[in-house]
Amino acid sequence: MSDLPRASDPHQPADAHAGASLRHTRAKGEPRFPDGPKADPAGSHFERRIRSFQPRRSRVTTGQADALQRLWPLWGLDVDGQRDLDLGELFGDARPVVLEIGFGMGEATARMAAADPGTNILAVDVHTPGQGNLLALAERHGLSNIRVANGDAIILLREMLAPGSLSGLRVYFPDPWPKTRHHKRRLIQAEFLTLAATRLAPGALVHCATDWEPYAEQMLDELTAHPDFENTAPGGGFAPRPAHRPLTRFEGQGLDKGHVVNDLLFRRVPLRDAHEEQPPTG
Ligand SMILES: C[S@@+](CC[C@H](N)C(=O)[O-])C[C@H]1O[C@@H](n2cnc3c(N)ncnc32)[C@H](O)[C@@H]1O
C-alpha cells in the first residue's frame, strides 16, 4: 500500500486517468452508470428531512467511471432502504464490520483497510467520483475488506443494518456546516447518536475527527451527554490522534489553512440490563 496516494496532496487524484472527464453522451433519462450506483437510490428527494450533505453533480473521471461500471456489481451497494443487509453475506466472512460515514475520495479508507485486513469496512457516501475512486483503490491494492455504499448513512443505519451489527463507527471530517442557520445539518447530533447506538455492538468504538473547532466542541458535548457512550480519553476531553488514522484529504486542506484537528474516541456502553429499566418495586 505504500504507493497509495498521500491524502496530504488534495490535488492528486488516485486513479490512473486523472483529469480525463466522462463525456456526457447520455440520452435524457438514461442512467448515468447502467451497472453502477443509482441516483438517489432511496428516493429520499421526496422525504422531507434535513440532510447532512449537499447533493451535487460532480465530474467523474474515465478511471472512476470504469471502476464504477466494472466493480460496482462486485463491491457496491445502493442504500435503497428496502432490505436488511446481511453483513456476513456482503463481505463473505464473519469479520467485524466498521461503518465509515463520508469517506470522500476514500484514500484514508483504503489505507486503513490495508493496514487492518481483519476488519471489514462498510464505507458510505453520496459522492460518485469518490465511490469510483475507492473501488479503483480497492482493486489496485487487492483490498477485499471494503464495500462501498451509495446513499444517505441515516437510511443505511435506520432501514438496512441490524441492531448491534457494527463493531465501530468512523466519521472523519464531516461537513462542518459553519453558518448558524446550517448547524441543524451537522451529522453528529443527539438524534443521530441515538440511532447509531442501536446499530453498534457493546464496546464498539466511535471515532470522529474534525478540523472545525466549534463542531469539535459540539461533538464532545453531544457524545459526553449521551447515555449510550463513554469517553475513552483519560481526561474526558479530546483524544490523542490514534496512529492508525491516516491523514485524510479534507484534513490536509484544513491543516493548510492553519486549522486545529481534534479526534474523539468514545465507546458504546454495554446494553442496559432489561430489569435495570424496570421501576423499583416495594
Ligand atoms: C467534508 S467531506 C470529508 C471526506 C473525507 N472523510 C475526508 O476527510 O477527506 C464529508 C463527506 O461526507 C459525506 N456525507 C455527508 N453526510 C452524509 C450522509 N448522511 N451519508 C453519506 N455521506 C455523507 C459527503 O458527501 C462528503 O463526501
The ligand as an SDF file (V2000), in Angstrom:
LIG
                    3D

 27 29  0  0  0  0  0  0  0  0999 V2000
  -16.0820   17.0800    4.2420 C   0  0  0  0  0  0  0  0  0  0  0  0
  -16.1810   15.5480    3.4260 S   0  0  0  0  0  0  0  0  0  0  0  0
  -14.9000   14.5900    4.2180 C   0  0  0  0  0  0  0  0  0  0  0  0
  -14.4460   13.4250    3.3970 C   0  0  0  0  0  0  0  0  0  0  0  0
  -13.3250   12.5710    3.9980 C   0  0  0  0  0  0  0  0  0  0  0  0
  -13.7450   11.9050    5.2190 N   0  0  0  0  0  0  0  0  0  0  0  0
  -12.0870   13.3680    4.2530 C   0  0  0  0  0  0  0  0  0  0  0  0
  -11.7660   13.6330    5.4160 O   0  0  0  0  0  0  0  0  0  0  0  0
  -11.4120   13.7220    3.2790 O   0  0  0  0  0  0  0  0  0  0  0  0
  -17.6610   14.8740    4.1040 C   0  0  0  0  0  0  0  0  0  0  0  0
  -18.2290   13.7560    3.2620 C   0  0  0  0  0  0  0  0  0  0  0  0
  -19.3490   13.2060    3.9630 O   0  0  0  0  0  0  0  0  0  0  0  0
  -20.3430   12.8780    3.0120 C   0  0  0  0  0  0  0  0  0  0  0  0
  -21.6270   12.8180    3.7440 N   0  0  0  0  0  0  0  0  0  0  0  0
  -22.1820   13.7850    4.4920 C   0  0  0  0  0  0  0  0  0  0  0  0
  -23.3340   13.3740    5.0330 N   0  0  0  0  0  0  0  0  0  0  0  0
  -23.5140   12.0900    4.6180 C   0  0  0  0  0  0  0  0  0  0  0  0
  -24.5410   11.1390    4.8330 C   0  0  0  0  0  0  0  0  0  0  0  0
  -25.6120   11.4000    5.6000 N   0  0  0  0  0  0  0  0  0  0  0  0
  -24.4280    9.9400    4.2520 N   0  0  0  0  0  0  0  0  0  0  0  0
  -23.3570    9.6520    3.4640 C   0  0  0  0  0  0  0  0  0  0  0  0
  -22.3370   10.5290    3.2400 N   0  0  0  0  0  0  0  0  0  0  0  0
  -22.4270   11.7330    3.7990 C   0  0  0  0  0  0  0  0  0  0  0  0
  -20.2390   13.9710    1.9650 C   0  0  0  0  0  0  0  0  0  0  0  0
  -20.7740   13.5710    0.7360 O   0  0  0  0  0  0  0  0  0  0  0  0
  -18.7260   14.1760    1.9040 C   0  0  0  0  0  0  0  0  0  0  0  0
  -18.1340   13.3570    0.9200 O   0  0  0  0  0  0  0  0  0  0  0  0
  1  2  1  0
  2  3  1  0
  2 10  1  0
  3  4  1  0
  4  5  1  0
  5  6  1  0
  5  7  1  0
  7  8  2  0
  7  9  1  0
 10 11  1  0
 11 12  1  0
 11 26  1  0
 12 13  1  0
 13 14  1  0
 13 24  1  0
 14 15  1  0
 14 23  1  0
 15 16  2  0
 16 17  1  0
 17 18  1  0
 17 23  2  0
 18 19  1  0
 18 20  2  0
 20 21  1  0
 21 22  2  0
 22 23  1  0
 24 25  1  0
 24 26  1  0
 26 27  1  0
M  CHG  2   2   1   9  -1
M  END
$$$$
